[in-house]
Amino acid sequence: MKLGTKVPDFGLPATGGGQFRVRQAAGEKLVLYFYPKDMTSGCTRESQDFRDRHAAFRKAGVRIVGISRDSLASHEKFKAREELPFELLADEDTNAARLFDVLREKSMY
């Protein structure tokens, strides 16, 4: 996706038992951040950074949503462990990751 491109509607299961749909966020400022795996060092640090700055994002009227290929059960544990105040979405079939072209071949090792 290119900057300024309208995001096509998609839906994913969300923590807390809900369903996230892009069209329901219409008119909101939205940060969708993709990360590879719950409870890994880099992804945990990234999520903690969003958590620690959550109040500033909310003050600016911005909603944060994290997306990875992990299951909802894994997301629920991760969210609770790290006290994340925002939704995590389960993209197990990688449709959203492909839509945003964020899947890459691992280049290390």
Secondary structure, DSSP 8 states (H G I E B T S, - for coil): --TT------EEEBGGG-EEEGGGGTTSEEEEEE-S-TT-HHHHHHHHHHHHTHHHHHHTTEEEEEEESS-HHHHHHHHHHHT--SEEEE-TT-HHHHHTT--------
